[in-house]
Amino acid sequence: MSAFSFAGQKLDNNLVGSIASLLNAAGVPNLLWGNYLLTVYGVPTIVDGVAFVVPDALLEKGLSTLSGAGFLPCTQGLECPCLGAPQSLSSLAHLHINDELVVSLYRKSEMLWDFPEFDIATDSADIISASDGHLPLASLARGQGRFPAYLSAVRIPTAIRYCEAVINLLCRDHKAPREPYWLAIVTYILEYVDGTEAFHEECLKDGYRQFYTAMKQGDSKMFHHLKTLRDSLVKSNM
């Protein structure tokens, strides 16, 4: 078991690495998620905490592990200001770093249901280290970029698989309050991640690629492609 304990450390790469290692040591596989992940891909965005996706069956164990390490319980429930607006964009499964920042856990079925199952030792083309050399370095007007090599235990979806996951979420939340949020994320990918070593448009799967390319070109066919993809996902019990 990891000897890490939370004692008010600031939210930075070292704390994120400690959380990932803590979960790993407890047998809870995890992938970085949320706005902190966007900064790793090079997107300049406000960091409102740190989030991880974990296997559904291990969510409670993950929360118990974080609580045991000293992260602060939330006592405000649905009134917690860290849940954001709309509330459904943030996970109810969270603990606090301080009054403004949280550590959130999401079930895989909530965010990455179409993603391969993963465990701590997964060697997959869909998962890379947050310190992978294909990820960007920090640069002016961009996100912080890749983690240092000594934090290689922090794992993330590849940028391509992340883009596909966000498009899935855009389809799932059609006409829901979350829809504009996911569309904004795809826009961030277009603006800041497209064209980097981490992202090659031609690697997107069929359906996703057609929508992405049309959106990139400002082609109104993007709506047709998105509907086609959404209908396909509904038929497959999205």
PECORPE-V396969 format. One record per helix or strand of 3 or more residues. SS is the DSSP state (H for helix, E for strand). FROM is the first residue (numbers start at 1). TO is the last residue. Records with the same first field share a line. If there is no record, write none. Layout:
SS = FROM-TO  FROM-TO
This chain:
H = 13-25  34-40  56-68  77-79  81-83  87-89  108-111  149-151  159-172  179-193  201-203  208-216  221-235
E = 30-33  49-54  94-96  102-107  127-129  155-157
